[in-house]
Amino acid sequence: MSPRPRVNKQTDVPNLRAETMPNGKVRYRYMNVLTRKTTTVGKGNKADAERIARQANAVIAQQILDQEAELILSGAPNGTGMTWDAWCDEYLLIQKQRLEAGLIKPYTHKQIVNRVKRVKKKFKGKRIHQLTTYDFTQYLKEDFLAHEKAGMAVMIRSTLIDICAEAISEGVLASDKGNPAQHTKPITRKTKRARLLLDVFNKALEWSKQNQQPYMWKAMLFAIATGQRRSDIAACQFNDIRKFDDDEYIGVIQGKTGKKVAIPLDLHLDSIGYSVRDVINLCRDRTLSRHLFHHSKSIGKTKAGGEIDPDTFSYNFADAIKAVKPDWGEHNPPTFHEIRSLAAREYDKQGIDIQKLLGHSQESTTAIYKDARGHDWVKVDLAENS
């Protein structure tokens, strides 16, 4: 492996440095202070490199003066002229504080970080007060809507709106001009993800039993028996089982909403032939663990008895679905979260109050889960006198 170039101060021109290469030759690297990018100049000739660097410094200095003048004339708040990427870093610090204060969940914080990194890169180096509704609209159109990524566009738009709203509240953006991201047109999207039907679920369950770790098919059973989200399923522990009025329940504190749902262990889903108690008993094995769903072996950083990452449920379920039904036509394959909808529809047939089971505050939200999106057949009964 070749050693890194040694940096020598062989030039007095600002932003120009000389590097001695492993072969003894010298190259000159110029850094643009606006973009922080470096470029090789002069082809090893010191005089040429210094001349080019001086010219570049003059051009960039004029650009900086022009920007500062525009900043003053525009009446930007506090005369800060903060760049978009610098503000994104500040925004992430605010979100970290919210995480530490318990105002948002770790998974939510993880999603925010990933989205902010994406939008930060898009407008890097630009002054935040110069970004307009047009800039954000074009970004959403060109990077997402043009590639049929309406779902991602919705989430990115929401992120842009919140970044700008936070900037306004901190005085980085002028409040009298409004939120430029908020003025972008709301995005409507048609759900392309297919609903999960019971026969496909059963096939995927059997495939999982034959091809995946035991925790996976047990988690699938628990998901349909309880109707809970994947992150809440991953967090379930044996000590969450408690008694109320002599009946046993498993208590689930939903990470997304904070709702406390007590699910009877004797709750039985007829269409799969399992109760919640049956599934929990399946989770009791020889591995010592607090978690219902856990690793049975230590592999690398993964320790036996350790909690399963919610993303692991999603990846494994996707493999199972693709294995039992590779072609979904114009729809996207159902995800692990679709088990929650299937549970709602199956329990609805039994007359269970699924709004309470799912932990929804509004009946309208529950109705979304009950909707099979045209994947269920409507059967016409024969007349009684036929």
C-alpha positions in Angstrom: 0.0 0.0 0.0 1.5 3.4 -1.1 2.0 6.0 1.7 -0.1 9.1 1.7 1.3 12.2 0.0 3.2 14.5 2.4 2.0 18.1 2.6 4.7 20.7 2.4 4.2 24.5 2.7 6.0 25.4 -0.5 3.7 28.2 -1.5 2.4 31.4 0.1 -0.7 31.7 -2.0 -3.9 31.2 0.1 -5.8 28.0 -0.5 -2.9 26.5 -2.5 -0.8 23.7 -1.1 1.9 21.5 -2.4 2.0 17.7 -1.8 5.0 15.5 -2.3 4.0 12.3 -3.9 5.6 8.9 -3.1 7.5 9.0 -6.3 9.1 12.3 -5.2 7.2 14.6 -7.6 5.2 17.6 -6.3 1.6 18.3 -7.2 -0.3 21.5 -6.3 -3.8 21.3 -4.9 -6.2 24.3 -4.9 -9.2 24.4 -2.5 -12.3 26.4 -3.4 -13.4 27.9 -0.1 -17.1 28.0 -1.2 -17.4 24.4 -2.2 -14.5 23.0 -0.1 -13.5 20.9 -3.1 -9.8 20.6 -4.1 -8.4 20.5 -7.6 -4.9 19.7 -9.0 -3.5 22.8 -10.8 -0.4 23.7 -12.6 0.7 20.2 -13.7 3.5 20.2 -11.2 4.7 23.7 -12.2 4.8 26.0 -9.1 4.6 29.3 -11.0 1.6 28.1 -13.1 -0.1 26.8 -10.0 0.3 30.0 -8.1 -0.9 32.1 -11.0 -4.1 29.9 -11.4 -4.7 30.0 -7.6 -4.4 33.8 -7.5 -6.9 34.1 -10.3 -9.3 31.7 -8.7 -9.0 33.5 -5.3 -9.9 36.8 -7.0 -13.0 35.4 -8.7 -14.2 33.7 -5.5 -13.5 36.8 -3.4 -15.8 38.7 -5.8 -18.5 36.1 -5.5 -18.3 36.3 -1.8 -18.7 40.1 -1.9 -21.6 39.8 -4.3 -23.3 37.3 -2.0 -22.8 39.4 1.1 -24.2 42.5 -0.7 -27.2 40.5 -1.9 -27.6 39.2 1.7 -27.7 42.8 3.1 -30.1 44.1 0.4 -32.5 41.1 0.9 -32.9 41.8 4.5 -32.1 38.3 5.6 -32.6 37.9 9.4 -29.7 38.7 11.5 -27.5 39.0 8.4 -26.4 35.5 9.0 -26.7 34.1 5.5 -26.4 30.6 6.8 -25.9 27.9 4.2 -28.5 25.1 3.8 -26.1 22.4 4.9 -25.0 24.3 7.9 -28.6 24.8 9.0 -29.3 21.1 8.4 -26.5 20.3 10.9 -28.2 22.6 13.4 -31.6 21.0 12.7 -30.1 17.5 13.4 -28.8 18.8 16.7 -32.3 20.0 17.6 -33.7 16.6 16.7 -31.1 14.9 18.8 -32.2 17.0 21.8 -35.8 16.0 21.1 -34.7 12.3 21.1 -32.8 12.7 24.4 -35.9 14.5 25.9 -38.1 11.5 24.9 -40.1 13.6 22.5 -39.4 11.3 19.6 -38.6 7.6 19.4 -35.2 6.3 18.3 -36.6 4.8 15.1 -38.3 8.1 14.2 -35.0 9.9 14.9 -33.2 7.4 12.6 -35.6 8.2 9.8 -35.2 11.9 10.3 -31.4 11.7 10.1 -31.6 9.6 6.8 -33.9 12.1 5.1 -32.0 15.2 6.3 -28.8 13.7 4.9 -30.4 13.4 1.6 -31.8 16.9 1.4 -28.7 18.4 2.9 -26.6 17.0 0.0 -29.0 18.3 -2.6 -28.7 22.0 -1.7 -25.2 22.0 -0.2 -23.4 25.3 -0.3 -26.5 27.4 -1.1 -27.7 30.1 1.3 -30.9 29.0 3.0 -32.7 32.3 2.5 -32.1 32.0 -1.3 -33.9 28.7 -1.6 -37.4 29.2 -3.0 -40.6 27.2 -3.5 -39.5 26.6 -7.1 -36.2 25.0 -5.9 -38.1 22.6 -3.7 -40.8 21.8 -6.3 -38.2 21.0 -8.9 -36.3 18.8 -6.5 -39.4 16.8 -5.6 -40.4 16.5 -9.3 -37.0 15.6 -10.7 -35.7 13.3 -8.0 -38.8 11.5 -6.9 -42.0 12.1 -8.9 -40.3 11.6 -12.2 -39.1 8.2 -11.0 -42.6 7.2 -9.6 -41.4 7.6 -6.0 -44.5 9.5 -4.7 -44.2 7.9 -1.3 -40.7 9.1 -0.8 -41.7 12.5 -2.2 -44.3 12.9 0.5 -41.8 12.1 3.3 -39.1 14.4 1.8 -41.7 17.3 1.4 -42.6 16.9 5.0 -39.0 17.0 6.0 -38.3 20.1 4.0 -41.3 21.8 5.5 -40.1 21.0 9.0 -36.5 22.1 8.4 -37.8 25.5 7.1 -40.3 25.8 9.9 -37.5 25.3 12.5 -35.4 27.8 10.6 -38.2 30.4 10.9 -38.7 29.7 14.6 -34.9 30.2 15.2 -34.7 33.4 13.2 -32.6 31.9 10.4 -35.4 32.5 7.9 -37.5 35.6 7.7 -41.0 34.8 9.0 -42.8 37.5 6.9 -42.0 35.5 3.7 -43.6 32.3 4.9 -42.3 28.7 4.7 -41.1 28.2 1.1 -41.4 24.4 1.3 -44.9 24.7 2.7 -46.1 26.4 -0.5 -45.1 23.4 -2.6 -48.1 21.5 -3.9 -49.2 18.6 -1.7 -48.5 15.2 -3.2 -51.2 12.7 -3.7 -50.2 9.1 -4.2 -52.0 5.9 -5.1 -51.2 3.0 -2.8 -49.4 0.4 -5.0 -48.6 -2.0 -2.2 -50.8 -5.1 -2.4 -52.9 -6.2 0.6 -51.8 -9.5 2.2 -54.5 -12.2 2.0 -54.7 -15.2 4.3 -53.8 -17.9 1.9 -50.5 -16.1 0.9 -49.8 -15.5 4.6 -50.1 -19.2 5.3 -47.9 -20.1 2.4 -45.3 -17.6 3.6 -45.5 -18.9 7.1 -44.8 -22.5 6.0 -41.9 -21.3 3.8 -40.5 -19.4 6.8 -40.7 -22.5 9.0 -38.6 -24.4 6.5 -36.1 -21.8 5.5 -35.7 -19.1 8.2 -34.8 -18.8 11.9 -37.6 -19.8 14.3 -38.0 -16.3 15.6 -39.2 -15.2 12.2 -42.3 -17.5 11.7 -43.1 -17.0 15.4 -43.1 -13.3 14.9 -45.4 -13.6 11.9 -47.8 -15.6 14.0 -47.6 -13.1 16.9 -48.2 -10.2 14.4 -51.4 -11.7 13.1 -52.6 -12.8 16.5 -52.1 -9.4 18.0 -52.3 -6.9 15.1 -49.3 -4.9 16.5 -46.5 -3.0 14.6 -43.2 -4.7 14.0 -41.2 -2.4 16.3 -43.7 -3.1 19.2 -43.5 -6.8 18.4 -39.7 -6.7 18.6 -39.8 -4.9 22.0 -42.2 -7.5 23.6 -40.8 -9.2 26.7 -42.0 -12.1 28.8 -42.4 -9.8 31.8 -44.9 -7.7 29.8 -47.4 -10.5 30.7 -49.6 -9.3 33.6 -53.0 -10.0 35.3 -56.1 -7.8 35.3 -59.1 -9.2 37.2 -57.6 -12.7 37.2 -57.3 -12.7 33.4 -53.8 -12.7 31.8 -52.8 -10.0 29.2 -49.7 -8.9 27.4 -49.2 -5.2 27.7 -48.0 -3.4 24.6 -46.9 0.2 24.8 -47.0 1.3 21.2 -43.9 3.2 20.3 -45.5 5.3 17.6 -48.4 6.6 19.6 -47.7 5.8 23.2 -50.9 3.9 23.5 -51.1 1.2 26.1 -52.9 -1.9 24.7 -53.6 -4.8 27.0 -54.3 -7.9 24.8 -55.9 -11.0 26.4 -53.7 -14.1 26.2 -56.9 -16.0 25.4 -57.7 -13.9 22.4 -58.0 -16.5 19.6 -57.8 -15.9 15.9 -60.0 -18.7 14.4 -58.7 -18.4 10.9 -55.1 -19.4 11.9 -56.1 -21.7 14.9 -53.8 -19.9 17.4 -54.4 -17.8 20.5 -52.0 -15.1 21.7 -51.1 -17.5 24.6 -50.3 -20.3 22.1 -47.8 -18.1 20.2 -46.2 -16.9 23.4 -45.7 -20.5 24.6 -44.0 -21.2 21.2 -41.5 -18.5 22.0 -40.4 -20.2 25.2 -37.3 -22.2 24.2 -33.9 -23.2 25.6 -32.3 -19.8 25.0 -32.2 -17.5 28.0 -33.8 -14.3 26.9 -36.2 -11.5 28.2 -37.5 -11.0 24.7 -40.2 -13.1 23.0 -38.3 -12.9 19.7 -34.6 -13.4 20.1 -31.5 -14.8 18.5 -30.9 -18.4 19.4 -27.2 -18.4 18.6 -24.3 -15.9 19.1 -22.9 -14.9 15.7 -20.4 -12.0 15.5 -21.8 -9.1 17.3 -25.2 -10.8 17.6 -25.6 -12.5 21.0 -27.8 -15.4 21.9 -31.0 -14.1 23.5 -30.6 -10.6 22.0 -33.5 -8.6 20.7 -34.4 -8.8 17.0 -34.1 -5.6 15.0 -37.5 -4.7 13.4 -35.8 -4.3 10.0 -34.9 -7.9 10.2 -38.6 -8.9 10.3 -39.1 -6.8 7.1 -36.2 -8.3 5.2 -37.0 -11.8 6.1 -40.7 -11.4 5.3 -39.9 -9.9 1.9 -37.9 -13.0 1.2 -40.8 -15.3 2.2 -43.3 -13.4 0.1 -41.1 -13.4 -3.0 -40.5 -17.1 -2.5 -44.2 -18.1 -2.4 -45.5 -15.5 -4.9 -42.7 -13.9 -7.1 -45.1 -12.0 -9.4 -47.4 -9.3 -8.0 -48.2 -7.6 -11.3 -48.8 -3.9 -11.1 -48.7 -4.0 -7.3 -45.7 -4.0 -4.9 -45.5 -7.1 -2.7 -47.0 -6.7 0.8 -44.7 -5.9 3.6 -44.5 -7.2 7.2 -46.7 -4.3 8.2 -49.5 -5.7 6.1 -49.9 -8.5 8.6 -51.4 -5.8 10.8 -54.1 -5.1 8.2 -54.8 -8.8 7.7 -55.2 -9.3 11.5 -57.7 -6.4 11.5 -59.8 -7.9 8.7 -59.8 -11.4 10.2 -60.7 -10.2 13.7 -63.4 -8.0 12.3 -65.1 -11.1 11.0 -65.1 -12.4 14.6 -66.7 -9.2 15.9 -63.6 -8.1 17.8 -63.2 -4.4 18.5 -60.2 -3.9 16.3 -60.0 -0.2 16.9 -59.0 -1.0 20.5 -56.8 -3.9 19.4 -54.8 -1.7 16.9 -54.6 1.2 19.3 -56.2 3.7 17.0 -57.7 6.9 18.3 -59.9 7.4 15.3 -62.3 5.0 13.6 -61.3 6.5 10.3 -57.8 5.1 10.8 -59.1 1.7 11.6 -61.2 1.8 8.4 -58.0 2.1 6.3 -56.7 -1.2 7.8 -60.1 -2.9 7.2 -60.1 -1.9 3.5 -58.8 -4.8 1.4 -58.1 -2.4 -1.6 -60.1 -4.6 -4.0 -58.1 -7.8 -3.2 -61.0 -9.6 -1.6 -63.7 -11.2 -3.6 -67.3 -10.2 -2.8 -69.3 -13.4 -2.8 -73.0 -13.3 -3.9 -75.1 -15.7 -1.8 -77.8 -17.9 -3.4 -81.4 -17.0 -2.6 -82.9 -19.1 0.2 -85.7 -20.4 -2.1 -83.4 -21.4 -5.0 
